[in-house]
Amino acid sequence: MYPRNNKKAGFGLLFLVLAESAVLQYNGSSRKTEVNLINVLILSCHTGGGHDAAAEALAEAFRRAGHKAVRYDFFGLHSQKAETAASDIYVGTVNHSPKLFQALYRVGSAISSPRRHSPVYYANAYFAPALEAMLKKEPFDLAVTTHIFPAHALTWLKARGRTEIPFAGVMTDYTCIPFWEETRCDLYITPHPYLTEEIVRRGIPAEKIFPLGIPVSPALSDEQPGREALGLKEDVPLVTMLSGSMGHGNLGAIVDALLREGGQALQIAVIAGRNEKLKQALESRYGSEPQVFIKGFENMPPWLQNSDVLITKPGGLTITEAAAVRVPLVLANAIPGCETANQEFFVSRGMAAAPDTPDEQARAALGLCGDRKARERMRAAQAQAVRPDNARQICGLLLEKFGGGGYVQN
């Protein structure tokens, strides 16, 4: 039987509640709070490695939070043939017909509208039944898409009452690419507050926009192997060059300029991506140069953390990863369209340099290697715009909005 009018019991109960709350809030690095563990479906498309990397970053953040997260290629849900075809069409257009890609992007920007559906929307709707089958097969609590194509399919399914799953769209470029306004995501994760006006102007409601950044792997904040583990010298500047996951860009001309201008007082790591033909050509060309290291598709955190300067094309995910690690950037070989917007965003804020020619790009990288204050200014600008823990922040928001209740730190 409970005591009546017992002030001491009441104060005692209040004390216990407050004490428990204080314990939960103490030592934030190790605390755990009560959450409802959820099952998250993360969708991407293999049209450039950035979308996949952003998807994996979010999956990793959810898993570190104690939740279940699985990642699928949207077209792969339909068939392996569809996944391969989508990737090949994208890579072929970007590498061999960049002007065609630019023209298609401009046409998309001209016809994109929230008041009507584009052919792109209906093309993605064709693949929606395979996604619907996946949603029926496994009880997911939330879907997150780092590519517009599955966002179209989810929009099409929800409009017809064929799924009720909440879903979030994650933008992975520093602009609002065409056709996002055709989607009906429950919320949108965007790269930066500066872009909100542009995104609203395109027809996406302001209350659905959360500018938390492009998600990067939590591993970027973990301690990585040093230069010795990578076979590099500790006391010689390292310029790392990326062609992008698909091996796009004229790397050879920049390497030649670096060797010509920098001589032996420089280490050059060239990451050729998945382009094995490019990797073999670079190995044949520079195999006799002891300070040049040719690599294929690599685990990037160790290379980013150990680089003095990074030369890369301005893919949204890649330059965000570099900024998260605070690596001075020289941008080259931008794909016309969203990557030129990415480049403009970074250069205008002092987060990168983007000279026009290979010789100028090499000189900019060497200049940064030799100018500590210039590197510090660029790193400070990056710190103003990019948070290294943005995947965790996105995960926490989605858990708060869609039933997870919080973030468990393990």
N, C-alpha and C positions, 0 to 999 in steps of 0.2 A: 504494500500500500504506500502510495506517495505521500510525503508530508505536505500539509496544507499551511500556506502563509509562512513558509520557511525562507526567510530572506537569506540566511546563510547558504542554504542549498542553492538558491538562485544565483547568488554571487559565485558560489563554487562552480556551478555549471558554466557561467559566463567566463570564469577564469580558464577553465579547461578548453573552451572553444577558442579563446584568444591565444592560449599557449600553443594549441595545435596549429593555428594559423601561422603563428610566428615561426614554429619549427619548419613548416612547409616552405616559408619564404626565405629561411636562412640558407646560406650556401647554395646559391642558384646553380652552380655548376654540377651539383650532384642530386638535386631534389627531383622527386617524381610526384606528379599530381594525378588525381583520378581522371581518366579519360575513357571514352568509348572507342575501342579500337575499331577501325574501319578498313574496308577493302577498296583500294583505289585502282581504277583503270587509267593508264596513261597512254595516250595515242600520239604517234608521230608519223612522219613519212620520210623515207630515205631519199630525199631530194636535197642533198647537202648534209654534211655531218652535224651542222649546228642544231637542227631540230632534234635529232636523236640525242645529242649530248645534253641539251636542255631537258629532254624527257628523262634521261637517266639521272641527271642531277636532282630532279624532283623525286624520282623513285627512291634514290638513295636517302634523301631527306626524310621522306615518309617512313622508310625502313628504320632509320636511326631513331625516329620518334616512336618506334614500336608497332607501327601499322603495317598492313600488307599492301604492297604496291607491285603491280605487274605492268609491263610495257609491251605494246604491240605496234607493228607497222600497220597503218590503216589499210593499205592495199594488200598487204600480206594476209589479212583476215579473209580476203576474197580468194587469193591464190598466190603462189610463189611467182607465177608468170606475170601477174599484175604488178607485184612489188618490183620485180626486175625491170619490167617495161617502163614504169614510172621513173625509176632511177636512171635508166639508160637514156630516156628522152630528155630529162633534165640535164644530165651531164653532157650529152651530145650537143644540146643547144648552147649551153654555157661555154663549153670548150671550143666548139667549132663554128658557132654562129652567134657570137655575142651581140651583133647588131640586130639580129632577128629577135633575140631575147629582149633587148631594149625596146624594140618596136612593139612587141607583144605586151610588155609592161606598160608602155604609154597608152596603148589601146585599152588595156584593162583599167587604168586610172581614169580614162575618159568616159567609159561606159559604166563604171562601178557606181551603184546607187542603192540606198536602203529601200527604195520604192518598187524595185523589180528584181527578179532573179536573173542571173547571168547564165550563159552556157556552162561556165565552170561549176556553178551551183548544181545544175542538173546532172553534169557528169559525175560529180561526187555523190549525188543522190543514187545513182545507179549502183554504187558499191555499198549503200546503206544496209541492205538486207543481211549482208555478211556480218556487219557490226551488230545489227539487231539480234542475230543468232548468238553472238558472243554474250550479249547482255542477258539473254534468256538462259544461257548455259551456266553462268556464274553470277551470284548475287552481289554485284558491285554497289557500293554506297555513293560513289562519286567518280566522275570521269574528268580528266584533265587532258587538254590537247595542246601540243606545242606547234601545231601546224593548222592552217586554215582548212585543209581538205576534210579531215574528220569533224571539224566544227560545222561544216556545211552538212555533213551526213547526220550528225546529231540534231541539228536544227530541223532537217527534213523529217526525221523520225518523231521528234517531239511535236511538230506541227500537225502530225497525223495521229497523235495519241498512241504511238507505238512504243514509246518509252517515257518514263517519268524521271529518269536519273538526272540529278543536277550536274551541270558541267561548267568548267571554267576554260577560257581560252587564254593562252599565253603567247604574247607577241614577241618575236625574237629578232626584230630589226628596229632601228631607231627612226621609224616612220610607220604610218598606217598603210600597209600594202593594200592593193585593190581587193575588194570583195569581202573584207572583214565585216563591213556594215550589213551584209546579207545574213550574218549569223545571229543567233539569239542565245548567246551564252548567258548564264546566270551572273557571271562577272568576268572581267577582263583584267589580266595582269599585264601591265605595260612597262616599257623600259625606263621611263623617266617622266617626272611631272611636266616638263616642258612640252611633251607631246600631247598632253591632254586636250588642249584647244584644237589641235589638228584632228584628233580622233573624234571629238564631239562634233566638229564640223562635218565629218564624214557620216554622221548619223548614229553613233553609239552613245547611249545615255550616260551622262556624267556620273550618275550615282552608281553605275556598274564598273567604273574604272578605278583600278588600284595600282598606282605607279610604283611597284616594289622592285622593279628591275628584271633583267633577263637572268633566269636561274643558272648558276654555275655550280659545279661539283663541290660539295662540302670538303672533298679531299684536297682542294686547293689551299685550304687553311691548315691542313695537316702538315707536319714536318716531312719533307721529302728527302730522298738520297741526295748527297752532295755531288760535286763535280767528279770526284775521284771514282765514284760508282758508275758514272756515265763515260769514263775514259777520257776526261778532260783535265786540262791544267788549271790549277787554282788561281794562278797569278797572271793569266792572260785574258784580256776581254773576250767575251763570248757574244757573237751575233748569231741568233737563231732565225732561220728563215722558214716560213710555212707557205705551202702552196694552197692550203685548204684541204679538206678531207678527200676531195676529188682530184687533187693534183693539177690545179689550174694555175696558169701564169708562166711568164718567162723568167724562170729562176736563174738560168745560166748567165744571162747578161748582167744580172746583179752580182752574182758570185764573181764573175770576171772583174767587175769594177772594184769589188771589195779586195780581191787579191792584188789588183794593180795599185790601189790607193793605200791599202793597209799593210801589205807585205806580210812578214812573218810575225808581227806583233799583234796577231789576231787569231781567234778560233772561230770557225764558221760551221754551224750545224744546219744542214738542209733537210727538212722533213718533207718528203715527197708525197705523203698521203697514201691513198690506195692505188695510185697510178704506178703500177709496177714497171711499165714501159719507161716512164719518166725517171724512176729510180735507177733503172739499169743504164739509161743514157747519161745520167749524172755521174754514176760510178765509173763509167767508161771515160768520161771527160775529166773527172777530178780525182780519180783513184790514186794518182801519184802525188797528190798534194797532201802532205801530212797534217796540215791544220784544217782540212775540210772533212767533215763527217757527214756521210750520206745515210739517211734513215728513211724507213717507209712509214707505215701507220704506227704511231707511237703513243704510249701513255704520256700525256702532255704535262701534268703537274711538275715532275722533276725538271723538265726542260725549261718551263716558264720560270720556276723559282731560281734557276741557276743562270739565267740569261741577263746580260747587261742591256741588250737591245733586242727587240723582236721586229722582224720585217715580215709582213703578212698582208694578204688581201683582207679587206674590211668586212668579213663575215660578222654578223651581229654577235654570235656566241663567242667566236674566237677573240675579238677585241674586248669583249666584256670579261672573259677569263683573264686576258693579259692585264686589264685595268684592275681587276680584283686582286691580282698578285703584285700590282704596281710595277709593271715592266714598261719602260719607255718604248714607244711604238713608232715605226715608220711604215706607212700604208702604201701598198702598190697593187696594181692589177685588179682594180675594182670591177666587179661585174656590173654593167650598166643597170640602173634601177635601184633596188633597195640598198645595194652595197655603196653606191655613190651617196645615198642619203646617210648611211652609217658613217662614211668617211667625213662628210661635211659636219655631222654632229660632233665627232671627236676632234677634228682639227679646229673647229670654231671655239672649242672650250679648252684648247691647249693640252689635250690629252694625247695627241699624236701629231706627227708631221706627215705630209703627203706630197713630196716632190713628184714631178712628172716623168722623168726619165730614169733608166737604171743607174746611170752615172750619178745623177743628183740624189737618188735614193741611197746609194752606197755612201756618198759623202755625208748625207744627213745622219746615217747610222754611225759612221766613224766620228762625226762631230759630237754626237751624244755620248759615245764611249769615252771621249776625251774631255767632256765638260760635266763635272759633277753637279754644278748648280743647275744646269739645264735639265739634267735627269731628275733632280729633286723637284724642280718646278712642274715637270710633267707628271711626276708621281703625285704631287699635291693636288693637281687638277683632277687626276683620276680618282683620288680619295674623296673629292667633293661629289662625284657623280655616281660612283659604283661601290656598292657594299659587298664584301666577300661572303657574307652570310645570307644573301638574298634568297637562296633556295629554302633555307630554314624559315625565314620570315614569310615566304609564300605558303609554305606548308602550315605554319601556325595560323595564318589567315583562313586558309581553306578548312582547317579543322574547326576553327571557331564558327565559320559560317555554315558548315554542312555536317555538324553533328559529332565531330571528334572531341570537342570540348577543351582541347589544350595540346600541349607539346610535351612529350615525355623525353627527357634527356637521358641517354644511356652512356 
